Amino acid sequence: MRIRRARITTAAIAAVLLTALGACSRADSGSTAGGNQAPAVDKGPAAELRLGFFPNVTHAAALIGLDKGLFAKELGSTKLTPASFNAGPDEINALLGGSLDAGFIGSGPTINAFAKSKGEAIRLIAGAASGGAQLVAKPEIRKPEDLAGKTVVTPQLGNTQDISLKKWLKDKGLTDKVQVTNLDNAQTLDSYKQGKVDAAWLPEPWSSRLVLEGGAKVLLDEKEIWPEGKFPTTVLIVRTAFLKDHPQTVQALLRGLVAAVDFASGSRTDAQAAVNGKLKEITGKALSDAVIQRAWAGIDLTFDPLASRFPQLAKDSVTAGIAKEDTNLAGLVDLSALNAVLKEKGKPEVNASGLDKK
């Protein structure tokens, strides 16, 4: 009897251990985004939301939301901590490093972050702006071929405008004939005025500043190379883990975004004043009326991320030499929270163009 009991006890312990190991394995497999995961656990509103953005007119929705307190109002007890960046790659590093929770950013770094993390780290949850990027150059540069032997600037290696420029140069057969360099936007303006820069592919308001303050001419408006002139200049992304842990906070952020876009639609004058006020607070200097009006005319504030453009944008990253291979974008887009907010407000839902499916 003692021997039989011992055997039963040993078998029982083994079964328990196997069950525990299996449970641990399943728990581990659900610890990252993507794949077959354990069900997400809603941890309630976050104590803090760290939000990235750029001091650019193409980030007008973010600037309006911050200036008018629209995000803070919707977030309630969640502390909002804004963080300003010059270009997308730096912001992506902060997101992937865990020091940022969500960010307004360009399409190029969004795709790069999704690829770098094997589709795990981030999700695209809304749009913010379409348009608002131009290739401007010295007046004597009148056609693409005139750029041969010249220096063209973009804000940062691998940022959205850097990819657009390099893809365009490749299409024009100018890749090895043009020197592409990267500078902070303010430095680009100074360098152009000093004659050190021949052309630049920039977001607003910097293309307008080179035109109005530096005497540059528009060689190409990026709208000209996209169907219907629409392309995602700025989108809103979030860390996947944050989205899973704090869906209520993400919805609150999106309510603030929708409110900011609605505010801009209601009054262009008030919207420009809010953007300029925030830019002055961040940079110490407001834009001239002429600059902000010209910049504003080139953008369209929208919470639609124009998801259908992203497969082409992923291909452009390869053509530009930024990515080695085309990124599989399945699962990049999650518009469920945005569409829930839009439904609340009686607005049409936004289409993920199939990129919400793994």
C-alpha positions in Angstrom: 0.0 0.0 0.0 2.8 2.4 0.9 4.5 1.8 -2.5 1.2 2.3 -4.4 0.6 5.6 -2.5 4.1 6.8 -3.3 3.6 6.1 -7.0 0.3 7.9 -7.1 1.8 10.9 -5.2 4.7 11.0 -7.7 2.4 10.9 -10.6 0.2 13.6 -9.2 3.2 15.9 -8.6 4.4 15.3 -12.1 1.0 16.2 -13.5 0.9 19.4 -11.4 4.4 20.4 -12.6 3.5 19.7 -16.2 0.4 21.8 -15.9 2.3 24.6 -14.2 5.0 24.6 -16.9 2.4 24.7 -19.6 0.7 27.6 -17.9 4.0 29.5 -17.6 4.7 28.8 -21.2 1.3 30.2 -22.3 1.9 33.3 -20.0 5.3 33.9 -21.5 3.9 33.6 -25.1 1.3 36.3 -24.3 3.8 38.8 -22.9 4.5 40.5 -26.2 2.2 41.9 -28.9 1.3 39.9 -31.9 0.7 36.2 -32.5 -1.5 33.9 -30.3 -1.6 35.9 -27.1 -3.3 35.6 -23.7 -6.3 37.8 -23.4 -5.4 41.4 -22.7 -6.1 42.7 -19.2 -7.5 46.2 -18.9 -5.6 47.8 -16.0 -7.8 50.9 -16.1 -6.8 54.5 -16.8 -3.0 55.0 -16.8 -1.4 57.2 -14.1 0.5 59.0 -16.9 0.5 59.3 -20.7 3.8 60.4 -22.2 3.0 61.9 -25.6 5.5 62.8 -28.4 5.0 65.4 -31.1 7.0 67.8 -33.4 6.8 71.6 -33.3 5.7 71.6 -36.9 2.5 72.8 -38.6 2.0 69.2 -39.9 1.5 68.4 -36.2 -1.2 71.0 -35.8 -3.7 68.5 -34.4 -1.3 67.7 -31.6 -0.4 71.4 -31.0 -4.1 72.4 -30.9 -4.9 69.5 -28.5 -2.1 70.6 -26.2 -2.7 74.4 -26.4 -6.5 74.2 -25.9 -6.2 71.5 -23.2 -8.3 69.1 -25.2 -6.2 66.0 -24.5 -5.9 66.9 -20.8 -9.7 67.4 -20.5 -10.4 63.9 -21.9 -7.6 62.2 -20.0 -9.0 63.4 -16.6 -6.9 62.1 -13.8 -4.2 60.7 -16.1 -1.2 63.0 -16.1 -0.3 64.2 -19.6 3.5 64.6 -20.2 4.2 66.1 -23.7 7.6 65.6 -25.3 8.8 67.5 -28.3 11.1 66.0 -31.0 12.7 67.2 -34.2 12.2 64.1 -36.3 10.7 60.6 -36.3 13.7 58.4 -35.7 14.5 60.0 -32.3 10.8 59.7 -31.3 10.8 56.0 -32.3 13.8 55.4 -30.1 12.0 56.8 -27.2 8.9 54.7 -27.9 10.9 51.5 -28.4 12.9 52.3 -25.3 9.8 52.6 -23.2 10.2 56.3 -22.3 7.2 57.4 -24.4 3.7 55.9 -24.6 2.3 57.4 -27.8 3.4 59.8 -30.4 2.4 61.9 -33.4 4.9 60.9 -36.1 5.5 60.4 -39.8 4.8 57.3 -41.9 8.4 56.3 -42.5 9.5 55.9 -38.9 6.2 54.2 -38.1 6.9 51.5 -40.7 10.5 51.2 -39.5 9.5 50.7 -35.9 6.9 48.1 -36.8 9.6 46.2 -38.9 12.3 46.6 -36.3 10.1 45.1 -33.6 8.8 42.3 -35.9 5.3 43.7 -35.7 5.2 43.8 -31.9 6.0 47.1 -30.4 3.6 49.7 -31.9 0.2 50.1 -33.4 -1.0 52.9 -35.7 -4.3 54.1 -34.1 -5.2 57.3 -36.1 -4.2 59.9 -38.6 -3.4 63.5 -37.9 -2.5 65.3 -41.2 -2.2 64.7 -44.9 0.0 66.9 -47.1 2.3 69.7 -46.0 5.7 68.6 -47.5 7.7 70.2 -50.3 11.0 70.0 -52.1 12.2 73.6 -52.3 15.3 74.9 -54.0 17.4 77.8 -55.1 15.6 79.7 -57.9 18.1 78.6 -60.5 17.1 75.0 -59.9 14.1 74.6 -62.2 14.0 70.9 -63.0 15.1 67.6 -61.3 18.3 67.4 -63.5 19.5 70.7 -62.1 20.0 69.0 -58.7 23.0 67.1 -60.1 26.1 68.0 -58.1 24.0 69.8 -55.5 23.4 69.3 -51.8 19.8 68.5 -50.6 18.8 68.4 -47.0 16.2 66.4 -45.1 15.4 66.6 -41.3 16.9 63.2 -40.3 18.2 60.0 -41.8 15.3 57.7 -42.3 12.6 60.2 -41.5 9.5 60.5 -43.7 10.9 63.3 -45.9 14.3 61.6 -46.2 12.6 58.5 -47.6 10.4 60.6 -49.9 13.4 62.4 -51.3 15.6 59.4 -51.8 12.8 57.4 -53.5 12.1 60.4 -55.8 15.8 60.8 -56.6 16.0 57.0 -57.5 13.0 57.4 -59.8 14.7 60.3 -61.5 18.0 58.5 -61.9 19.8 61.0 -59.6 20.7 58.9 -56.6 24.5 59.0 -57.2 24.4 62.6 -58.5 23.0 64.4 -55.5 24.5 64.7 -52.0 21.8 64.1 -49.4 22.5 65.3 -45.9 20.5 65.7 -42.7 20.1 68.8 -40.6 17.8 70.0 -37.8 15.1 72.1 -39.5 16.2 75.4 -38.0 19.8 74.7 -39.1 18.6 74.0 -42.6 17.0 77.4 -42.8 20.2 79.1 -41.6 22.4 77.0 -43.9 20.2 77.8 -46.9 20.4 81.5 -46.2 24.2 81.2 -46.0 24.3 79.4 -49.4 25.5 76.1 -47.9 22.3 74.2 -49.0 20.9 74.1 -52.5 17.6 72.4 -51.8 15.6 70.7 -49.0 12.6 68.4 -48.7 10.8 69.6 -45.6 7.6 69.5 -43.7 5.6 72.6 -42.9 6.3 75.3 -41.7 9.9 74.8 -42.8 9.3 74.6 -46.5 7.3 77.8 -46.3 10.0 79.5 -44.2 12.6 78.7 -46.9 10.3 80.1 -49.5 9.3 83.3 -47.7 12.4 84.0 -45.6 15.1 82.5 -47.8 13.8 83.1 -51.3 13.6 79.4 -52.3 11.2 78.2 -55.0 9.0 75.1 -54.9 10.5 72.4 -57.2 8.0 69.8 -56.1 5.0 69.6 -53.8 4.7 66.0 -52.5 1.0 66.1 -53.2 1.8 65.9 -56.9 3.1 62.3 -56.7 0.2 60.8 -54.7 -3.3 59.9 -55.9 -5.8 62.7 -55.1 -2.9 64.5 -53.5 -3.4 62.6 -50.3 -0.6 61.0 -48.2 -0.1 60.5 -44.5 2.3 63.1 -43.3 1.5 62.7 -39.6 -0.2 59.7 -37.8 -0.7 58.8 -34.2 0.9 55.6 -32.9 1.0 53.9 -29.5 3.0 51.3 -27.7 1.2 48.0 -28.1 1.6 47.2 -24.4 0.1 50.5 -23.4 -2.8 50.1 -25.7 -3.6 46.7 -24.1 -3.0 47.8 -20.6 -4.9 51.1 -20.8 -7.5 51.1 -23.6 -9.6 53.7 -21.7 -6.7 56.1 -21.7 -6.1 55.5 -25.5 -9.7 56.3 -26.2 -9.5 59.4 -24.1 -6.5 60.5 -26.2 -8.4 59.9 -29.4 -11.4 61.9 -28.2 -8.9 64.8 -27.7 -7.6 64.3 -31.2 -11.1 64.3 -32.7 -11.9 67.4 -30.7 -8.7 69.1 -32.0 -9.5 68.3 -35.7 -13.1 69.6 -35.1 -11.7 72.7 -33.5 -9.5 73.4 -36.6 -12.5 72.7 -38.9 -14.6 75.2 -36.9 -12.2 78.2 -37.3 -9.1 78.4 -39.3 -8.1 81.7 -37.5 -8.5 80.2 -34.0 -6.7 77.0 -35.0 -3.7 78.9 -36.5 -3.6 81.1 -33.4 -3.5 78.0 -31.1 -0.8 76.4 -33.2 1.3 79.6 -33.3 0.9 80.1 -29.6 2.1 76.6 -28.8 5.0 77.0 -31.3 6.1 80.2 -29.5 5.9 78.5 -26.1 8.1 75.6 -27.4 10.6 77.4 -29.6 10.5 80.9 -28.2 9.3 82.4 -31.5 6.0 82.5 -33.3 5.6 82.2 -37.0 4.8 85.2 -39.1 1.2 85.4 -40.4 2.5 84.9 -44.0 4.3 81.7 -43.0 1.6 80.1 -41.0 -1.1 80.9 -43.6 1.0 79.5 -46.5 1.9 76.4 -44.4 -1.8 75.9 -43.4 -2.9 76.0 -47.0 -0.9 72.9 -47.8 -2.2 70.5 -45.1 -5.4 68.7 -44.4 -6.0 67.8 -40.7 -7.7 64.4 -40.6 -7.9 61.5 -38.1 -7.9 59.1 -41.1 -4.4 57.6 -41.3 -4.9 56.8 -45.0 -4.0 53.2 -44.3 -4.2 52.2 -48.0 -1.1 54.3 -48.7 1.1 52.3 -46.3 2.0 49.3 -48.5 3.4 51.8 -51.1 5.2 53.7 -48.4 6.8 50.4 -47.2 8.0 49.8 -50.8 9.3 53.3 -51.0 11.5 52.7 -47.9 13.2 49.9 -49.8 13.6 51.9 -53.0 15.1 54.7 -50.9 17.6 52.3 -49.4 16.4 52.8 -45.8 14.9 49.3 -45.5 16.5 46.1 -46.8 13.2 44.4 -47.6 9.6 45.2 -47.9 7.8 45.2 -44.5 4.8 42.9 -43.9 2.4 45.4 -42.5 -0.3 42.9 -41.3 -1.5 44.0 -37.9 0.1 47.5 -38.0 -3.2 49.3 -37.9 -5.7 49.2 -35.0 -8.6 51.6 -35.5 -11.0 49.9 -33.1 -10.6 52.6 -30.4 -10.8 55.5 -33.0 -13.9 54.0 -34.6 -15.5 53.6 -31.2 -15.0 57.3 -30.6 -16.2 58.3 -34.0 -19.3 56.2 -33.5 -19.9 58.0 -30.2 -19.8 61.3 -32.0 -21.9 60.2 -35.0 -19.0 60.4 -37.4 -18.2 57.9 -40.2 -15.8 55.1 -39.3 -12.3 55.0 -40.8 -11.0 52.1 -42.9 -7.9 50.1 -42.0 -7.6 48.8 -45.5 -6.9 45.2 -44.2 -3.8 46.2 -42.3 -5.6 45.4 -39.0 -5.4 41.7 -39.8 -2.5 39.4 -38.9 
